[in-house]
Amino acid sequence: MKQTLFITLTLLSFYAQSQVLNMDWAGEPQLHKIENEKFLKESAIIILEDIQMEVVIGKEDVTLNRRVHKIVRVNDEKGIEMYNKVKIGYNPNSPILMVKARTITPQGKVIELKPDAFKDVNNDEGGIEKIFALEGVEKGSEIEYVFQVNQRYRDYGTITLQDAIPTVLNRFELVAPEALVFEIKGYNGVVVSKDTLVNGKNCIVASASNLEGLEEEKYATYFPHFARAEYILAYNLADKGQGIRVYSWDDLSKNIHNNFTSFDDKDKKAGKKLLDQREYKKCNTPQEKIEWIEHFVKTNFIQQEYIPDDKSNTIEFILKNKVTEEFGIQRLFGLLFSIENIPFEIGYTTSRFEKPFDYSMVNVENLKECYMYFPDIKTYMAVNQPLYRIPLFPASWESNTAMHVKVIKLGDIATASAEKRKLPSTTPDKNYHNHDVSVRFNPDMDTAHIEMINHFAGHNEVEVLPALVFLENEKRDDAVKEMIRISEKDEKIENLKYENHDYRSLQQQKPLVIRSTMHTTNNIEKAGNKYLFKIGELIGRQAEMYQEKERKFDLEIPNQHQYTRVIKVTIPDGYKANNLDKLNMNFVAMNNGKESCKFSSTYKIEGNLLTVNCFEIYHENFTPMSAYPEYVKVINAAADFNKIVIVLEKM
C-alpha cells in the first residue's frame, strides 16, 4: 500500500530526532495532504492520534499522566456528525488537567474553543464525560484536540491503535523513571521501538500507520483484529534487581494458588457449617458434591463488580451478606472445595472474541476469566459465570489459551507452577437446537395446526435457560414464544410445556424441551384450486450471508453445533403434494480435506405423510478464508430452504 500522508514522514523524522513525542499542537497549523484516494472515500480519517503515558512517582502515590493528541479529517456530512461533538470519559478520582480543541477549515481558518465551551456531564456508569462541540466544521475540515488526565497507576495495560475509520498514524509512548523498565508487545502490524533513555527517563514507542478502518463481519471476531499494544512493567531496578522480572507466570500461579487455598480455622469452621445441609449430605461421589456446591453458591450468593467495603471479599463478610465481588466468589469456592478435600486447579483465560490469550506476554490484565479444573472428573467450571454449570464454560473461551495453575504436591506440602493450556471445545453433538414438527390442516385449508417440540442442549440451552428460570410465568411464556416462532408474522402459540428447565438439569446434561402448539394462517395461501404451503419456514428463521465488500477476516464462530429438524406434514385426503424435488438439498464445505460444515435435506412420502429430514452441522470454531465461498453456500442453503414452498393440489 502506498504512502498515505505527507505529514507521516515529517512526524517520523521528528520522532527519530527526539525519541519523545511532542504532545502539543502546532502553533500555525496547516491542512494535511492526504494522498490515499481510498481513505478519501471514507466519511472521516484519523490523521494522527498520539497517546503518551508517563509514570509519575509522587511523595505519597504513583500515577499515570495520560496525554492525548488527535487530529481527524471529516470528508462528508456523516463524518461531521461523527466528530463535531467530542466526549472524553473520565473518573472523578482521575480529573482532566487540561483540554483544548480547535477546527481548521478548508480555507485554513483556525477556530479554537473558549474554556467555557467544555462541559462536564454525568454518564450512566457513574463516571463523568467532558463534552464539547467544535465550531465551524464543514467538509474537508480538520478537528484537533489535546487533553491530559491523571489516572490510577497500573503495571500493565492495553492500548488500541486502530479505529473503525482509516488511521494514517497512531502512536503510543510509555515514559517511566530510569529504574522502571517496561516491555511493550505490538499486535496486528504495530511496530515497537527499542527502550531509549532520554533525559533520565525510559521511553518506548509503539506505532502503527496506514491502517484501514475495520468493519464487523458475520461469523468472525472483530476486536482481536485491531492494531494494539500491550505493556507490562518488566523490571524494577530499584527493587528486585536488574535481572529479576517483576512478573512471571510461575510467581503469579503461586499467589493464585495461595488465594484459593489459604484459610484460617474460623473460615474453615464457617465453611463446614455452610455445607451442613440435608441435600448436600445425600451427595456421595465427587461429581455430585461438585455439582451441588457449584449450584448452591451460584444461586445463593450475589456477585457484584464493586462493593465499597474493604472486607467485601472476606469469608465472614460473604457468608453474612450473601454478596461479594468476583474475587470473593473465587475464595468461597476455594474454601468449600478445600475443606471437602476435593482436588482442584485454577486457571485464567480471556474471551477470544475480545482478545486471544497470549501466553508469551506476561500481561496480568489478561487474567480475566477464571475457571476451576477438577482432575478427578476431568471437568472445568466457570467460577464467576452464574448462568453456566459444569461441564460448560462460555463458548468464547473454547479453543483459547489459558494460564493454568498446576498444583504440585511434595508430601503434605502443596505449591503451584504455571502451565500453558489450550481449553477444549465442545463437539457439535453436545450443542444443538432440534425441531420435531407435525403439521395438519383444517378442513377449510386456511389454517395450519402445528405441534412442535424444541430440544436445546449445550450452549444452545445456556442461551435459552435464563428466560425460563428467572422470568415470571406470563413474561416467561412471551419470551419463549418469541424464541420458537417460525416466521416474522404473528402466530397463535399455546399449550407451552417445559421439561428440564432448570440449572441442575444443565449440570446433568439433560436437554431442555419445549412443547407447543401453533396455529398459523400466514404460511398457507390459496391459488385457484391449489394451495401454496411454506414448508421451509418450519425450520425457523434463518440468517443469510451476502457480502458486497471484500471479506477481510477468517471465519470464526463461538462453538461447534448442529441442528436436526424432522418435519411431518399430513397431506389432506384428496390432495397431492408437488414441487417436492426442491426439498432435496446437499451443500458441504471442506477444509483441509475434511468436512467443515454441511446442510442437507431429504424427503419421503408414505401414504399421505410427507416426512422431511434436515441436518445442519458446523464442525469447526475456526475456518480459513480460503473456505469462505463454500462456507457461505452452506449458510445460505438453510436460508434458501426456509423459502421453499410446496404445492398442495386437489386430485
N, C-alpha and C positions, 0 to 999 in steps of 0.2 A: 504494500500500500504506500502511495507516495506521501511525501511530507505535507502536512496539512496547514501549517501556520508559520508565518514569518517570525512571530514572537517566540516560537518554540526554541529556535536556535539562540535567540538573544537571552532567554531565560536560562537555558542550559549553559551558555557561556558564563553568565553571572554566577551560576552555581559552581562551576569549575573553579572560578577565581576565589569565591568567598567560603564555600562549603557550608554556609549558614544562610537559610532562606531569608530574604527581605520580606517581612510580613506587612509592610505598609504599602499604600498605593502610590502611583507616580504623581509627581507634582503637576505635570502638564500631560494628561492622558491623551493618547492617540487611539483611534479606532484600529482594530487589528484586521489585517488582511487574511481572509480565510480562503485557502486555495483548494480545499477538498470539496468538489461540487456535490458529492454525496451528502456531506454534512449540511450544505446549504439548503438541501431539500427538507431538512427536519425543522420542526417548529422552533427549537431553541438549541443552542450549543454551549456547553461549558468550555470556555476558552482557557480558564485557569482556575484551579482550586488547590490552594496550599493550606496544609494543616500542620501546625507546629505545636508540639507538646514538650514543655520544659519542666523537669523535676526541680522543684524549689524546696530547699530544706530550711525551714524557719526555726525559731527558738523552741517552739512547742509542738510543731507538727510538720508534716511533709505534704505538699500539694502539687498538683499538675496545673501549670499555667498553659491554657489552651488558646491558641490564636488561629484564626481562620481568615483567609483572603480569597474571595471568589469573584470571578468575572463571567457573566453569562450574556451571550448574544441572542436576542429574540428576533425571529425571522418572519413571524406572521401573528395573526390575532390570537391563535391558540397559545403561542409562545409568550405573548404579552400577558395573557390571562394566567399562565403558569407562574410567572416570575415578577410581575409588577407589585405583588404583595408578598412579603417575606415574613416567615415565622421562625424564630430561633427558640427552641425549648431549653429550659434550664431549671435546675433545682434551687429552691430558695436558699439552701445552705451553700450553693456554689454560684454566687452572683456574677452577672456580666459586668466586667470592669470598664469596658469601652465598646462602643459600637458606632459606626458611621457608614453612610451609604450615599451613592450618587448615581446619576444617569448621564451617559454620554450619548447624545443624539446623533443621528446620521450626519448632521451638519457640523458636528464637533462641539456643540454647546454642552457645557458641564453644569448639571443641576444637582447640588448637594443638599441633602435633607438637613433641616434645622433640628436641634436637640429635642424640641417638643413634638417632633413627628414620630418619636419612638414611644410606643405604649406597652405596658405590661398587662397581660390578661391571664387569668387563671384557666387551666385546662382541666379536663375530666379526670386526669390521672393524679391530680394533687400537685402538679408542678406549675410552672409559670412559662408563658410564651412572650417573648419580645416581638411585637408586631409593628411593621412599618410598611407604608405604601410608597413606592418610588414615584417620582413626578416626571412628567414629560416623556413617558415611554411611548415609542412608536416603532414601527417595523424597521429593523436594522439598528436599533439602539443597543447599547451595552449597559448592563446593570452590574454595578460593582459595590461590594460591601466588605467591611472588615470588622471583626469583633474579637473580643478577648474575654475569657472566663476562667476563673479559678475553680478547679474541681477536685474531688477527693482523689488522693493518690492510690494507684494500684500498680503492682509489679508487672502486670500483664494486660493484654487487651488486643482488640482487632479494629482496624481502620479500613473502611470500604473506600476504594479509589475509582469507582465507576458508577454510572447512573443509567437511567432509562433513556436518556438523551446522549448524543455524542459528547465525548470529552477529548479536548486537544491535549491538555497536560494536567495531571493530577499528581501532587507530591505530598509526602508525609515525612516530617523531620522530627526526630526524637533527640532532645538535648538534655544532658544529665551531668551532674558533677563528675569529676575525673574518677572518683572511686567507684562509681556505679557504671557497670558495663552491661549494656543491653544487647540483645540479639533481635534481629528482625528477619522474618521469612516472608518472601513475596509469593503470591499465587496468581495464576492466570495472566502472565505477562508482566508482572511487577518486577522491576529491577532494583536491587538493594546495593547501596554504595558501601564501601569499607568504613568502619568506625574510625572517625578522624578527631583528633584533639585540636580544638580551636579556642583560643583564649581561655585555656584552663578547663574547657568543658568537652565532654564526649558528644559528638554529633554524628548521627547516622540518618541517611535519607533513603526512602523508598519512593520510586516514581513509576508512573505508567503514562503512556502517551498514545495519541491517535486511536482512541477507543470508540467503537461504535456503541450506540445505545442498545441496551438489551431489552427485548420484549419477552414476555412469558409465552411459552409454547405448551400445547397439550401434551400430556404424557412425558413430562420432563421436569427435572429440578430447575430452579430459577436462581436463587441467591448463591448457590455454590459456584456459579459461572462468573460472578462479578470479580473483577480485579480487587485484591485486598492484601493487606499487610498485617501479620500477627507479630506482636512483640512480647518479650519477657525479660526481666532482669536476670542476666546470666551469672554475673559475679559482683560481689560487694568486696572490693579490695581492702576496705577499712574494717571488715568484719571477719569473713571466713578465710580470707587469704586469696591469693591470685589464682591458684589452680583448683579451687573447690567451688563447684557450682552451687548457686543458691537453691535451685530446684532440680530434682531428678525424680523420675517416676518411682524409683525404689524408695526414696525418702518419703515421698507422698503416700505410697502404699502403706508404709509402716504407720504413719499418722492416721490414715483412714482406718486401718485395722484396729488401732487403739481406740478410736472414737466409737467403733461399733461393739467393742468387747470389754471395755474398762468401766466397771460399775462398782459402787460401794455396797456394803451389806444392806443398807437401808433401801437402795434401789432394788436389789435382788429380792428382798422381802416383799416389797410393794408389787414387783412383777409376779411373784408366786401367788400373791393374793388375787391379782387380776385374773390369773388363769384358774383359780379355784372355782370353776363353774361346771355345772352338771353336764352340759353339752360337750365341753372340752374333754371331760373325763371319759367320754364314750370313744374318743379317738384312740386307736391302737397303733397304727402304723405311722412312720414319719410323714408320709404323704398326707394322711388325714390330719395330723397335727399342723403341718404347714398350711394346708388349705384353711383350717379353722382359724388359725392365728391371723392369716392374711385377711380373711373376710371380716373377722371381728375388729381388727384395727381400722380397716378402711371404711367400715360402716359406723363406728362409734367415736372416731376422733377426726376433728376437722383440721385440715391443713391450710394455712394462710401464707401469703407471700411474706408478710412482715407483721410482727407483733411488737409494739413499743414497750417491751419488758425484757430486761437483761436475763431473766430466768426462764424465758419462754421455751427454751429447748431442754430444760432440766426435767428429769423423770417426775419429780414431785409436782412441778407446775403442770405437766402434761396430764397426769392422772387426775389432778384436782379440777382442771378447767376443761378437759376434753378438747383442747385446741393447742396447736403448736405450729412451728414453721417446718419447712422441708427437712432440715437437719434434725429436728425433734422427732419426726416420724421415723427417720433412719435410726436414731438412737433407740426408740421404743422397740422397733423390730429387732434390733441387735440384742437388746436386753432379753426379750421374750424367747428368742431362739437360743440364746446363750444359756439361760437358766434351765432350758429343756434339753440341753446337750444335743441340739440339732446342728450338725456341721453346716456352715455356710461360708461363702466367699462373696466379696463385694466387687463391683466394677462400675465404671462410668463411661458413657459414650455421649454422642451428640445426635441430633436429628440430621440424617443425611440430606434432607430437603432444605435445611438451613446452612449446615456446614459439615462436610465429612470430617471424621476424626483423623487427625494427622499425628500418628504416634511418634514420628521423628522430631516433632516440635513440642517441647515440654511446656505447653501453654495451659496453665491452671484454669483458664477461662473455659476450656473445653470439657472440664469435668462437670457436665451439666445434668445428664440423665443417669440416675442411679438405679442399679439393679442388684439383686442378690442371686447367687447361684448356689443351688443345693446339690452337692456332688453325689449324695446317696440316691437321689431320684433323677439326677441329671436334668434339672428344670430351672428356668430363670423366672424371677419375679420382678415386676416393675414396682419399685418401692414407693415412689411418690405419685403413682398414677391410680387414683381411686376408682376409675372406670374400667380397669383391667384386672384380670385374675390369672393366676398361673394356669396353664403354661404360656399364656400370651403376654407379650410386651408390645409397645407401639410399633406398627409396621415400619415407621420411618427409622427405627433402629436396626431393622433387619439388614444383614449383609454389611453392616458398618463395623469399623474397627472400634475396639474398646480398650481402655486401660484396666486390666483385670488384676485384682489384688489376690495373689496366690498365697494361701496360708501354708506356712512351713512349721512343722511340729518337731521339736527336739525334746523328747521325753514329755514332761508336763509343761514345757515352755513353748509358746506359740509366737511366731513372728510372721512377717509377710514380705513378699517381694513383688515387683511389678511384672506383668506378663502381657504381651500384645496378643489380643484375641479378636477373632472375627466372629461376630454374633450370627447365629444360624438364621436361616429363612424358613418360614413355614411353606409347606408344599401346597399345590393347588387343591388337592383333595381335602385339605383342612379348612379352606376358606371358600365358602360357596353361598350362593343365593339361588335356590332351586324353586321351580314352579311346577305344581301339578294342577292342571286346568281341565275342567269338564264343562262343556257348553251344550245347551239345548235351547230351542227357540219356542216362543209361544205360538199358538195356532194362527194368529194374525201375521206372523213373521215380521213383527216390528220391534221385538224386544229379544235380546239375548240374555238368558239366565246362566250365570257363570258361577260354578263352585271352584274356588281357588284355595290351594294350600301352598303357603310360602315357607320354605325351610332356610334358615340362616345359620351359618356356622363360622367359627373363627373370627377373623377381622370383620367380616360382614355382620356377624352377630353383635360384635362390640359397638358398631355404628348405630344399631337399632335399639339395643337394650336400654339405654338411659331413658328413652321416652316411655317405655313400659314400666320401668322401676320407679321413676321419680314424678311422673305426671299423674294428676287425679284422673278418675275414670273417663269422664267426658273428654277432657283435653287429651288424654292418652289415646282414646279411640280416634279422635280427629287427626292426631299426628300419624297414627298408623294408617288411616285411610289415605292420607297424602302420600305415604311411602309406597303403598301397594297398588294404587290406582293405575290403570293400564294406559290411559291417554291423558291429554291435556284438557279434555272436556269433562263435564260433570257426569258422574256415575253414582247410582244409588248403591251404597255398600252397607251391608248389615250382617247380623249373626257372627260378629267377631268373637273368636275363641283363641285362647293363648295357651301354649304349653312351654314349659322350661323357660319362663320369662323372669328369671332371677339370676343373681350373680353366682350363687352356688352351682347352678346348672352350667354356667360358663366354665367354672373350675373343673367340673366333671365332664366337660366336652360334650354336653348334650345339646343338640341343635335347638334353637328357638323355632317354634312352629306357630304360624298364624293362619287360622282358617277363616274364610269369609265367603259371603255370597254377594254377587254383584248383579245388578240389573242395568243393562245399558241399551239405549236406542241409538247411540252415536255410531256404532260400528257395523250396522246393517242398513242397507239402503235399497229401495225398490227401483228396478229399471225395467219397465214393461212387465213381461211375465217371468222376469229373473230377479234374483236378489244378490246384491254385492255384499259380501261379508269380509270385514277387515281382520282376517285371522292373524295377520302379522302383529297386530297390536297386543296380542295376548302374551307376548314375551316381555311386555313392559316397555317403558320409554327408553330409547337408545340414543347414545351420543354419536355424532358424526364427526369426521376428522377431515376437513378440507382446508388446505393451507395455500394461500396465494403466494405468500412470500417464501423465499428460500429458507429451508429449515437449517438451524444452527446447532441444535443440541441433539445428543443421543437420546434414545427413548429410555425412560425410567418410570416405573410405577411403584407404589408403596409396597405391594406384596403380590405374590403369585395367587391366582384364584381361578375359579371356574363356575360355569352356570349350566345346569341341566334343566331343560324345560320339556315337559310332556303335556301335549295338548290333545284332548279328545273331544271331537265335535260329533254330536249325533245329527246325522242328516235326516231331515224330516221325511216322513213317508210321502212317496210320490215325487221326490226331488232327486236330482243327481248333482254331483259336485264337479265343476270344470275348473280349468286353469290351475290344476294341481302340480303340473311339472315345475312350476316356479318354486315349489316347496323343497325341491332337491337342490341343495347348495353345499359346496365344499371349498373353503378357502384356507390355505395353510401358508404360514410364513416360516421360513427356515433361517437358522443362524448357525454357521459352522457345521453344517450337515445335520443339525438336529432341529426338531420341531420347536419353534419359539412360541407360536400361538396358532389357534385354529378356530374357525367357525364352520360347523357342518349341520345340515338338517336333512331329514328324510321323512317320507310319509308312507302309510299303507292304509288300505280300506278293507275292512272285514264287515260284510253286510252293510249296514247303514252307519257304521262307526268309522270315522276318519281319525287316525292317530298320527300326530306329527311329533317327531323327536328332534330337539335342537340341543346342540352341545357346543359350548364355547369355553376355551381354556387359554390361560396365559402362564407359560412355564418359567418365565424369567423376570427378575426385577430389573435387569439392565439388558438393553438391546442396542447394538451399534446402529448408527445412522445408515449404514450400508443396507440394513434390512428394512429400512423405513418404507419403501414402496410396497412391499408385500405385507408389512405390518398394517399399513393403512387399509389395505384391501380387506383384512380380517375385521378391523374395527367397523368399516363401512358396510361389510356384509351383514352384520347384525342390524344396522340401521336400515339397510335395504330390505331385509326380511320383515322388519317392522312395518313396511309399507305394502306388503303383499296382500292382495285381495283375491278371494276365490269366488266363483260364481255358482250360486245355487239355482238350478234351472228345473222348472216343473216338467216332468216327463209326460 
